[in-house]
Amino acid sequence: MSRILNKIALYVWSGLCSGILSMSFHACISIEIEENTHKRNILFYIGGDNNLGSEPSEKINEIRKGWQPEKGEMLIYVDQRNIDACLLRINGIQDANGYYGLDTLETYINDNSADKEVLKRVINKVVSDFPADSYGMLFFSHASGWLPEGMLARPRSLVIDNGEGTNREMEYYDFAGAIPDNQFDFIIFEACLMADVMTLYELRNKAGYVLASSAEIVSPGFTDIYRSDIMRLFDTRSAIPSALSGFAQSYYDRITSIADTNASCSATLGIIKMSEMQNLAAVVRTALNGTTIDETTLTVDSMQRFDRPRPNDINLITSGNRRSRYFDLGHVMDSLTTVSQYAQFNAQMNKTVVWKASTKRFLLENFNNGNPNYNRYDGYFIEHHSGLTTYIEQAVYPELNAAFRNSSWYRAILP
């Protein structure tokens, strides 16, 4: 998670697995859910054994404040620095400050949250011990989507775990391999750069819908809407896209309440219908008809980018050049195809990305003279946002080119 913004609220906490004491200054908004016989349980998987600091506890506290019992189970796996990983359950006991309590179901010594076997074990326990008609997943950690382990200075892969002083990462195909087919009705990624087609194609059989960001998610992410909107996700009377779009719109409205010349006004979100990913691949394959997605067929610097390859990414950045790795899929296809081919692609995209929203800028504030300050955060304007990103092969990235060609998505779209 990018860490540019200042915190909006202050929190005091005393350790996740031994109980949390919290103070907050938000208004409490209750979402009423009509009682029915269908229950949804949600797993919040938090890989925080890194530099995320107090953000895991802040998010958990906000959920505890907005929680409504007997609507389903909220299970939280959290691994953070200097605290043993644990599996928590929000219970129905409310304290004097209005926070619902936490039961510690299990504690794990030296757990590696970036290990696919840990994720698999946690999912299996949640499903076996807490049966439900429906399951959802929230995922929070550093992430960089499809990039191979160790290929980005910050952030990287899906989870980064710094336990015992060693960086450990989970790659996207391991993440997918840990999840049984059709396990989740939805997965929400509160993690950077997760709307790439390589990752989502790999997850196409794992969830009904995915909410993900083409760009980074700027800290504090969804923290400020958890209290008001967490119960939307438990409403089994609402269609999944409606529940997700209500949640996402609440976040987007909060972000866009900030002036767009402020770097804080930065967001890209999309809801992807996973059953359409196979159809999208077929349409892309037909439209491309063997055309490669690389720097020989595209002017890379003119494509809408969604990452910020800054100077500290020295293992991937060539001197004097910006070499992005995430580009808007719609913009790429528009640049590679005829009018009729793009129309067919766009029709399928509208079936695949069922909701999307983006700000006009990303981490791009103004100088005092009113001109954009591109240097401070390597920010950019957002002129194209289809809700999905892709990679463009570039000679400077031989390892990424090989990884891209080895992806299931690549094999599905090109001969």
N, C-alpha and C positions, 0 to 999 in steps of 0.2 A: 504494500500500500504506500502510495506516495505521501510524504509527510511535510506538505507545504503550509497547510492552514494552521492557525492558532486554534486551540480548543475553545469551544463556545461555552462550556459549563465546567465546573470544578467538581471532582469526585474524591471521596475518601474511602479507602477500602482496606480490608485487613486479611486478605488471603482467600483465594477462591475455594480451596478444598476444606478450609476450616471455618467458613462463614464469611459473609461480606457485609460490611457496614457502609452505607452510602448516603450522601447528601446530594440533592439536585435542585435546580431552580426552574425546571420545565413545568408547564401546565400539564395536568393529566387529562388525557382524552380517552374516553371509553368507547370501544366499538361493540355494539350489541350484536350477538350472534344468536339467531333463533335456534332453540334446541332441536336436535334431530338425532336419529339413531346412528348416523355415520360419524366416525371419529377419525381425525387425522393426527398423527404424531410427527413431530419435526425433530430432526437431529441437527444441531448446530456444531459443526466440526471446526475447531479453532486451533490452527497451528501457530502458536505464539511464542515458541522457544527461540526467539530471535530479538530484534530490536524494536518490537511493537510496544514495548513498555506496558503501560496500564490500560491500553485500549481493550484487551479482552475483558477485563473486569468492568470497564465502563459500559461496554455493550451488554454484558450480562445483567448489570444493575438496571439498565433502562428496560430490558425485557421483563425483569422481575417487577418493576413498577407498573408496567402496562399489562401484566399477565391477568388472565381470567381463568380460574380453575374450572375443571370438568368440561373443557372444550377439546381435550386431547392432551397429549403428553409433550412437554418440552424437555428433550434430553440434550445435554451439552457435554461434548468431549472437549477438554481444554488442556493444552500443553503449553506452559509458558516458563520463562527463564527463572531458574532457582526455585521452582515449585514443582512437585511431582505431578505428572499428568493425572487427570481424574475424569470420571464420567459422573455428571451431575444430573439431577432431576429437580425441576421447580415444583415445589409442593403447594398445598392449599392453605398454608399457615401464613397469615399476614402479620407483620410486626407493626409497632406503633407508628412507624413512618410510612406505612403502606407498601412495603416491599414484601413480596412473597419469598418464602424460605427456600433453601437449597438442601436437598438430600445428596450425600455422596454415595453413589452406588458402588463405585470401585475406584481404587487408587493404583496407579502403575508406577513402578520405580524405573527411572531411566528410559522412559518410553520415547520412541522416535516417531513423531507425528508425520514425518515425511516418508515413512515406511508403508508400502502398500498393504502389508500384512496387518499392520496396526489399524489402518482404515477398514480393512475387510473384517477384522475381529470386532471393531466397534459397531459397524453396521449389523453384523450378525447378532450381536448381543441385543441391540435395540429392537430388532425385528422379532427375535425369539422371546425376549422378556416383556415386550410391550406390543402385543398384537394390535393391529388397527386396520381399518378399511383403506386407509390412504397414508402415504408417507411423503414428507418433503424434506429437503436438505438445505441448510444454510452453510456456506463455506467461507471462512475468513482466514487469510494469511497473506504473505507476500506471494506474488505469482507473476508469471510471464507467459502463460498459455503454452504454446507448442514448442517453445525453444528447448533444445536439449540441455541436460544438466551441465552446469558450469559454463554456459555459453553467453551469459549476460552478467555484467558486474552487479547490477541491481535493477529490478528484482529478478527472480529466476524461477523457472519451472512452475509447479503448482503450490508446493509447500516448501518453505525453507526452515530447517531445524538446526540451530547452532549448539545443540546439546553436546556437552563434553568438549567444547571448543572446536568441533568439526562441523563444517557446513554439509548438510545432507538434504537432498532434494527428491521430490517425487515427480516423475515425468508424466505427461498427460495420458499415455497409453497404460501406464501402471495404475493411475487414478481410475481410468475406465475399467481396467481389469479387476479392480477390487470391488466393483459394484455389480451385484446381480442384475441381469436383464430385467427391465420393467419394474425396478424396485421403487423408484421415486416418481411421484406425479410432477414434481418440479425440483430443480436445483437452482439456488440463487447464489451467484458468485459475488461476494463482497471482496473482490480481489481484482488486481489490475490485469487488463489486456486479455481477458478470457473469452472474448467474442470472436476468436479466430476460427475459420472453417476447419482447420486441421483437428483442433481439439473437439469441436462440437460434432464433427462427423464421427469421430471415435466414440462419442457419448450418445450417438443417435438411438441406441436401443436401451439406454439406461434410465431415461427420464422422459416424461411427456413434454415438458417445457423447460427452458433454461432462461434465466435472466442474467445477462452478462454485459460487460462494458468493453467497447472497442478500444478505449484508451485506459489510462490509469483511473483508479478511484481515489480521489484526494481525501486525505485524512481530515475529519474523523469518519468518513464514509457514512454508513447508515445509522450510526449511533443515535443521531438526533431524531430519527423517526421510529425507532424500535418501540418506544413507550406508546406512541399514538397509533402505530400501525401493525404491530406484531400480530394482533388477533385477526387481521384480515386474512392472514395466511392459514388460519385454522377454520375458516368459514367454508364448510363443505357444501353449503347451498349455492355458493357462487361458483361459476365456471372457473377453472384454473387461470385462464388468461385474464379474466376480470379481477381475480384476487391479486395476481402478480402486477397487473397494470395499475391497480389502485395503490399498491405499495410503492411501485416505481414512480408513479406520478407525484406522490407525496414527497419523495426525495427530490425529484426534479423541481417541484414548486419551491422547495426550501432553497435549493441552489440558485434558482433564477430570481429569487427575491433580492439577490445581491447584484449590484450594478455589473454589467458585462465587461466593463473596463477594469474590474477588480479580478485578480488572478483566481480568487476563490470561486468565481462563477464559471465552473468547469465541470462538465458531465457529459457522458455518452452512455446511453442504456438501450438495450434491445431485448425483446422477448422472442425467443425462437421456438417454433413448433418442431420438435425433434423428428416426428414422423415424416416431415417434409424434406429432411436433409438428403435422403436418398434421391428423391425427385429433383432436388436442386442440383445435385452432382450430375445427374443424367442430362439436365438442361444445359449446364455449363459445358459438359463434354460435347454435346451437339453443337452448341454455339461456337466453341473454340475450334472444333474440327481439326485438332492437331496443333493449333497455334500455341506456342509456349508462352508462359508468363515469366518473362525475364527482361533484362535490360537491352536485349536486341529487338524486342517488339514493343517496348514501352519506354517512355522518357521518365525514368524513375523519379527525378526531382520534381516533376509536375504532378505526380500522383498524391492524392490526399493521404497524409501520414497520420498515425495515431500513437507513435512513440516519440521519445525524446532522447536520442542517442547523444549523450553528453560526453565531455572529454574524459571522464573517469571510466568510461567503457572502453579502455584502451585496447582490450583484446579483440574488439570488433570494429573500432572506428579508425579509418585511414586518415592520415594527417591532412587537414584542410578540407575534408569532405564530411557532409552529413550522410550517413548511410542508415536509413530507416529499415525496419524489418516488419512493420505492420502497416498495411495499406487498405483503404476502403475497397471492398470487393465490388460494389456497384460501380464505383469510378473506374476500376480496372477493366471490368467487363464492358462498360460503355466505350472505353478507349480501344478495345480490341475487336469489337464486333460491329456488324452492320446495324442499320436502324431496325430492321425486322428481327434480326437475331437478338438484339438487346431488348426489344419489346417482349419476346418470348421469355427471356431471362427475367426481366422485371416482373412479369406476371407471376412467375414462380417465386420470386423473392417476396412478393406481397403475400403469398401463401405461407412462406417460411418464417419471415420476420413479421409477427402479427401486431407488434407495437414497437415504437422506437421514439427516442427524443434525444436531442443534443443541444448544447449551448453553441453560441456563435464563435466562441473562442475557447482555447484550452490553455490554462496557465499563462495567459498573455495579458499582462496589465499594460498601462500606458506610462510613458515618461510624463514629466510635469508639463511638457509642451504639447501633450495630447497625441503624440505619435506612439505606435505600439513599441513596447520594450521586448524585443525578441531575445535578448541576451540573458536576462535574469534567470528564466526557467527553461529556455529553449522552447518557448510557447509557440502556438500556431493558431491560425484561423481554421474553423471547421466549415468547409463549403460543401462537402459531400459526406453523408452519413447514412449508409444503407443498413446498418445494424450488424454487419459481419465484416471481418477483415481477412486478408490473405497475405501471403508472402510473395515477393517478386525476386526471382533468382538474380544474384549479382556476383560477379567474379570475385569480389573482395571477401565473400563469405562462403568458401568452399564447404565448410562443415554444415552450414545451414542449408546450402543447396542439396547436399546429400540427405540431410534429415527431411527436407521437404519432399524429395523424390521418393523417400522411403515411407511416407505417410499414406494411410489408407485413402485419404482425400485425393492425393495426387494420382494414385493408381485408379481411382474412380473417374477422374476427369480427363486424363490423357492416356493415349495408347502406351 
